[in-house]
């Protein structure tokens, strides 16, 4: 899976939980998942579970806690895939 | 110990407040309490994990009053459940802080750091493993929809079940007859409907299992909610 695939999948997964659809039009690596997309913080666990299923990896609680932006998620997935 | 001794005087004051100043009544309280008594007699020394729906700011107080006999709590104060109130709502005055201290509370800051939330979780999880009962609201806060809201489900409750499989997990539904949506407290003189069911969770390891356990609890809460509506409340 190349970088673009990882980015697109991360955006697709996170978008499912966005409460502010207008923010999806201007999504970029610095987009904050909670503050910009208005994702309910309780849904972060679902997002992490989706990452694990989609990318076939295991994410620790500490790593999951560090995900704040789309870019953080992409970086984490890349690091765990390598 | 301090809370236990003080419960003997502050317990009746709280009941007086609920019964004679707010005029709350609960038609099925006696049955609910009897079933709780039978459950704890059948499973002595196992703490309760009370998972309830959430519509008013005094739900914890109502739950404790309606679920437990005063005598049971005096004898076994460990059944008086620990609560996790939001600091911004319940920690802003000395009176509230004192009441929360006496009422076994661990404050949570919803907007706090991940580390602070994890510390709160560790504290209550530790208390539960020591044999103390807990009361948590799996929706995280008062339901904005007026009914159970799966979208708001917090999987921390599943994590608590994993952390202490000895807990007796109870799904509790509590609602005033005139409670259309969330509010500060039930309407003055409202009849409070309450019912509970034990949730026999299938416990496994991992994050996915936390979600599954939480959803099992939501299933039970939804059954109770249907029962509430079916009884013409």
Interface residues (C-beta under 8 A of the other chain):
Chain A: X40 X42 X43 X45 X46 X48 X49 X52 X65
Chain B: X114 X140 X151 X152 X153 X154 X155 X207 X208 X210 X211
